[in-house]
């Protein structure tokens, strides 16, 4: 019984640790669990932090348009998109896909693990709500753009992804280049902004238009 109690206490500490740590991420340069794992195992990993204010303004617009159009409206979880994803899964008889907000992805990347299992999702939902409560939208987006995997060889964050794909800083991305980076976010190993295929080019065209639409809400401070 003593061992069981110790294990339960240890599990409780592990589960609660992200809630204690998250408020401190208002500053600093946090790394994702995948970045840390690659570093520990000796796999290639490159990330150079760039503040949101220094990025090309086209990049956050393109990423929000591509990944989470309601980012400025919801409080960590897009319940409408979630209901649609659940209904689609039930109708198709397939696996649950989509509806993951930028805040959920920050929660997963900073504190959890990759994959689609139920346990991770169950931990991710309340953590995303907490992160939205304790961190401003601008900071959540800044963290996301500095920890998202954006290259096939361990490139993490906008600066490393931009350097790999275009040989330039994320500060100097054009609308098209920003949209190409946004287009590979689901799978930067199979999709390439450096040598985009027809599908990526088509998505980039869509995200250019969405990112520049006047209806896109921008709740972060833009550097222009």
The 8 nearest C-alpha neighbors of each residue, nearest first, counted from 0:
[[1, 3, 2, 4, 5, 6, 7, 8],
 [0, 2, 4, 3, 5, 6, 7, 8],
 [3, 1, 5, 0, 4, 6, 7, 8],
 [2, 4, 0, 6, 1, 5, 7, 8],
 [5, 3, 7, 1, 6, 2, 8, 0],
 [4, 6, 2, 8, 3, 7, 9, 1],
 [5, 7, 9, 3, 4, 8, 10, 2],
 [8, 6, 4, 10, 9, 5, 11, 3],
 [7, 9, 11, 5, 6, 10, 4, 12],
 [8, 10, 6, 12, 7, 11, 5, 13],
 [11, 9, 7, 13, 12, 8, 14, 6],
 [10, 12, 8, 14, 9, 13, 15, 7],
 [13, 11, 9, 15, 10, 14, 16, 8],
 [12, 14, 10, 16, 11, 15, 9, 17],
 [15, 13, 11, 12, 16, 10, 17, 18],
 [14, 16, 12, 18, 13, 17, 11, 19],
 [15, 17, 19, 13, 18, 14, 12, 20],
 [18, 16, 20, 19, 15, 21, 110, 14],
 [19, 17, 16, 15, 21, 20, 126, 129],
 [18, 20, 16, 17, 21, 15, 22, 23],
 [19, 21, 17, 23, 18, 22, 16, 24],
 [20, 22, 24, 23, 18, 17, 19, 130],
 [23, 21, 24, 133, 20, 25, 134, 19],
 [22, 24, 25, 21, 20, 26, 19, 27],
 [25, 23, 26, 22, 21, 27, 29, 20],
 [24, 26, 23, 22, 134, 138, 27, 21],
 [27, 25, 24, 23, 28, 138, 29, 22],
 [26, 28, 29, 24, 25, 23, 142, 30],
 [27, 29, 30, 48, 26, 142, 24, 145],
 [30, 28, 27, 31, 24, 142, 109, 146],
 [31, 29, 34, 146, 109, 28, 32, 35],
 [30, 32, 109, 108, 34, 33, 146, 35],
 [31, 33, 35, 34, 109, 108, 36, 110],
 [34, 32, 36, 31, 35, 37, 108, 112],
 [35, 33, 31, 37, 32, 36, 30, 38],
 [34, 36, 32, 38, 33, 37, 39, 31],
 [37, 35, 33, 39, 38, 34, 32, 40],
 [36, 38, 42, 40, 34, 39, 35, 41],
 [37, 39, 35, 41, 36, 40, 42, 34],
 [38, 40, 36, 37, 41, 35, 42, 34],
 [41, 39, 37, 38, 42, 36, 35, 43],
 [40, 42, 38, 39, 37, 43, 44, 36],
 [41, 43, 37, 40, 38, 44, 153, 39],
 [44, 42, 153, 152, 41, 37, 45, 38],
 [45, 43, 153, 154, 37, 42, 38, 34],
 [44, 46, 154, 153, 155, 159, 43, 47],
 [47, 45, 155, 159, 156, 154, 48, 44],
 [48, 46, 158, 159, 49, 45, 156, 145],
 [47, 49, 145, 46, 50, 158, 28, 156],
 [50, 48, 158, 51, 47, 53, 54, 145],
 [51, 49, 53, 52, 48, 141, 54, 145],
 [50, 52, 141, 54, 53, 49, 137, 140],
 [53, 51, 50, 222, 54, 221, 220, 56],
 [52, 54, 50, 51, 170, 49, 55, 222],
 [55, 53, 170, 51, 169, 52, 56, 50],
 [54, 56, 170, 57, 172, 171, 58, 169],
 [57, 55, 58, 54, 221, 59, 222, 60],
 [56, 58, 60, 55, 174, 59, 177, 61],
 [57, 59, 177, 61, 60, 56, 55, 62],
 [60, 58, 62, 61, 57, 63, 56, 140],
 [59, 61, 210, 57, 58, 63, 62, 64],
 [60, 62, 210, 64, 58, 178, 59, 63],
 [63, 61, 65, 181, 59, 64, 60, 66],
 [62, 64, 67, 66, 60, 65, 68, 61],
 [65, 63, 68, 61, 62, 210, 209, 66],
 [66, 64, 62, 63, 61, 206, 67, 181],
 [65, 67, 63, 62, 64, 68, 101, 100],
 [66, 68, 63, 70, 69, 100, 64, 101],
 [67, 69, 64, 63, 70, 66, 65, 215],
 [70, 68, 72, 67, 71, 73, 77, 216],
 [71, 69, 67, 72, 68, 73, 63, 101],
 [70, 72, 69, 218, 73, 216, 217, 136],
 [73, 71, 69, 70, 74, 216, 77, 68],
 [72, 74, 77, 75, 70, 76, 71, 69],
 [75, 73, 131, 76, 128, 72, 132, 77],
 [74, 76, 128, 127, 131, 102, 73, 103],
 [77, 75, 78, 74, 73, 100, 128, 127],
 [76, 78, 80, 79, 73, 81, 100, 75],
 [77, 79, 81, 80, 76, 82, 73, 98],
 [80, 78, 82, 81, 77, 83, 98, 84],
 [79, 81, 83, 98, 82, 77, 78, 84],
 [80, 82, 78, 98, 84, 79, 83, 77],
 [81, 83, 85, 79, 84, 80, 86, 78],
 [82, 84, 80, 86, 81, 85, 87, 79],
 [85, 83, 87, 81, 86, 82, 88, 80],
 [84, 86, 88, 82, 87, 83, 81, 89],
 [87, 85, 83, 89, 88, 84, 90, 82],
 [88, 86, 84, 90, 89, 85, 91, 83],
 [87, 89, 85, 91, 93, 95, 86, 90],
 [90, 88, 92, 86, 87, 91, 85, 93],
 [91, 89, 87, 88, 92, 86, 93, 85],
 [90, 92, 88, 93, 89, 87, 94, 86],
 [93, 91, 89, 90, 88, 94, 87, 95],
 [92, 94, 88, 91, 95, 89, 90, 87],
 [93, 95, 88, 96, 92, 91, 89, 85],
 [94, 96, 88, 85, 93, 84, 97, 87],
 [97, 95, 94, 84, 98, 88, 85, 99],
 [96, 98, 99, 84, 95, 81, 80, 100],
 [99, 97, 81, 80, 100, 84, 96, 77],
 [100, 98, 97, 103, 104, 101, 76, 77],
 [101, 99, 103, 102, 67, 76, 98, 104],
 [100, 102, 104, 103, 67, 105, 66, 99],
 [101, 103, 105, 100, 75, 104, 127, 106],
 [104, 102, 106, 127, 100, 105, 101, 99],
 [103, 105, 107, 101, 102, 106, 108, 100],
 [104, 106, 102, 108, 103, 107, 143, 109],
 [107, 105, 103, 104, 109, 127, 108, 110],
 [106, 108, 111, 104, 105, 110, 109, 103],
 [107, 109, 31, 105, 106, 110, 104, 32],
 [110, 108, 31, 106, 107, 32, 105, 111],
 [109, 111, 107, 108, 106, 32, 17, 31],
 [112, 110, 107, 108, 109, 32, 119, 106],
 [111, 113, 107, 114, 108, 32, 110, 119],
 [114, 112, 111, 115, 107, 108, 33, 119],
 [113, 115, 116, 112, 119, 120, 117, 107],
 [116, 114, 117, 113, 119, 120, 95, 118],
 [115, 117, 118, 119, 114, 120, 113, 121],
 [116, 118, 120, 119, 121, 115, 122, 114],
 [119, 117, 121, 120, 116, 122, 123, 115],
 [120, 118, 122, 121, 117, 116, 123, 111],
 [119, 121, 123, 117, 122, 118, 124, 116],
 [120, 122, 118, 119, 123, 124, 117, 125],
 [123, 121, 119, 120, 124, 118, 125, 126],
 [122, 124, 120, 126, 121, 125, 119, 127],
 [123, 125, 127, 126, 122, 121, 120, 128],
 [126, 124, 128, 127, 123, 129, 122, 121],
 [125, 127, 129, 123, 128, 124, 130, 106],
 [128, 126, 103, 130, 75, 124, 129, 125],
 [127, 129, 75, 125, 131, 126, 130, 74],
 [130, 128, 132, 126, 127, 131, 125, 133],
 [131, 129, 127, 133, 132, 128, 134, 126],
 [130, 132, 128, 75, 129, 134, 74, 133],
 [133, 131, 129, 130, 134, 128, 74, 135],
 [132, 134, 130, 22, 131, 129, 135, 21],
 [135, 133, 131, 130, 132, 25, 138, 139],
 [134, 136, 138, 137, 139, 131, 133, 132],
 [137, 135, 139, 138, 140, 219, 134, 218],
 [136, 138, 219, 140, 135, 139, 141, 220],
 [137, 139, 141, 135, 140, 136, 142, 134],
 [140, 138, 136, 142, 141, 137, 143, 135],
 [139, 141, 143, 137, 138, 142, 144, 136],
 [142, 140, 138, 51, 144, 143, 139, 137],
 [143, 141, 145, 139, 140, 144, 138, 146],
 [142, 144, 140, 146, 145, 141, 105, 147],
 [143, 145, 141, 156, 142, 157, 147, 146],
 [156, 144, 146, 142, 143, 157, 147, 48],
 [147, 145, 156, 143, 155, 144, 31, 142],
 [148, 146, 156, 155, 143, 144, 145, 149],
 [147, 149, 155, 150, 154, 156, 146, 187],
 [150, 148, 160, 155, 187, 154, 147, 156],
 [149, 151, 154, 187, 160, 152, 148, 153],
 [152, 150, 188, 187, 153, 154, 149, 189],
 [153, 151, 150, 154, 43, 44, 188, 45],
 [152, 154, 44, 43, 45, 151, 150, 155],
 [155, 153, 150, 45, 159, 149, 160, 152],
 [156, 154, 148, 46, 149, 146, 147, 159],
 [145, 157, 155, 146, 147, 144, 158, 159],
 [156, 158, 160, 144, 159, 161, 145, 169],
 [157, 159, 169, 161, 160, 156, 168, 47],
 [160, 158, 162, 154, 161, 46, 157, 156],
 [161, 159, 149, 157, 163, 158, 162, 150],
 [160, 162, 164, 158, 163, 169, 159, 165],
 [161, 163, 166, 167, 159, 160, 165, 164],
 [164, 162, 160, 161, 166, 165, 159, 150],
 [165, 163, 193, 161, 162, 192, 160, 166],
 [164, 166, 167, 161, 162, 163, 193, 176],
 [167, 165, 162, 163, 164, 161, 168, 160],
 [168, 166, 162, 165, 161, 169, 171, 172],
 [169, 167, 170, 171, 158, 162, 161, 166],
 [168, 170, 158, 171, 54, 161, 172, 157],
 [169, 171, 54, 55, 168, 53, 172, 167],
 [172, 170, 169, 55, 168, 173, 167, 54],
 [173, 171, 169, 55, 176, 177, 170, 174],
 [172, 174, 176, 175, 177, 171, 57, 55],
 [175, 173, 177, 57, 176, 207, 178, 172],
 [176, 174, 178, 173, 177, 179, 207, 203],
 [177, 175, 179, 173, 178, 174, 172, 180],
 [178, 176, 58, 174, 180, 179, 175, 172],
 [177, 179, 203, 181, 175, 61, 176, 180],
 [178, 180, 182, 203, 176, 192, 181, 177],
 [181, 179, 177, 182, 178, 183, 192, 176],
 [182, 180, 178, 62, 179, 184, 183, 61],
 [181, 183, 179, 180, 184, 203, 199, 202],
 [184, 182, 187, 190, 180, 181, 185, 186],
 [183, 185, 186, 181, 182, 187, 149, 180],
 [186, 184, 183, 187, 182, 190, 181, 66],
 [185, 187, 188, 184, 189, 183, 190, 148],
 [188, 186, 190, 183, 150, 149, 189, 151],
 [189, 187, 151, 186, 190, 150, 191, 152],
 [188, 190, 187, 186, 191, 151, 183, 185],
 [191, 189, 187, 183, 188, 186, 192, 199],
 [190, 192, 195, 193, 194, 187, 183, 189],
 [193, 191, 195, 179, 194, 180, 164, 183],
 [192, 194, 164, 191, 195, 165, 163, 179],
 [193, 195, 191, 192, 196, 164, 190, 199],
 [196, 194, 191, 192, 199, 193, 200, 197],
 [195, 197, 199, 198, 200, 194, 191, 190],
 [198, 196, 200, 199, 201, 195, 202, 203],
 [197, 199, 201, 200, 196, 202, 195, 203],
 [198, 200, 202, 201, 196, 195, 197, 182],
 [201, 199, 203, 197, 198, 202, 195, 196],
 [200, 202, 198, 204, 199, 203, 197, 205],
 [203, 201, 205, 199, 204, 200, 182, 206],
 [202, 204, 178, 179, 200, 206, 205, 201],
 [205, 203, 207, 201, 202, 206, 200, 208],
 [204, 206, 202, 203, 208, 207, 209, 201],
 [205, 207, 209, 203, 208, 204, 178, 61],
 [208, 206, 210, 204, 205, 209, 178, 203],
 [207, 209, 206, 205, 211, 210, 212, 204],
 [210, 208, 206, 212, 211, 207, 64, 205],
 [211, 209, 61, 60, 207, 208, 64, 212],
 [210, 212, 208, 209, 207, 213, 60, 215],
 [213, 211, 209, 214, 210, 215, 208, 207],
 [212, 214, 215, 211, 216, 210, 209, 217],
 [213, 215, 212, 216, 211, 209, 210, 217],
 [216, 214, 213, 212, 217, 210, 209, 68],
 [215, 217, 214, 218, 71, 213, 69, 68],
 [218, 216, 219, 215, 71, 60, 220, 221],
 [217, 219, 71, 216, 220, 136, 137, 70],
 [220, 218, 137, 217, 221, 136, 140, 138],
 [219, 221, 222, 218, 137, 52, 217, 51],
 [220, 222, 223, 56, 219, 52, 217, 51],
 [223, 221, 52, 56, 220, 53, 55, 54],
 [222, 221, 56, 220, 55, 52, 57, 53]]
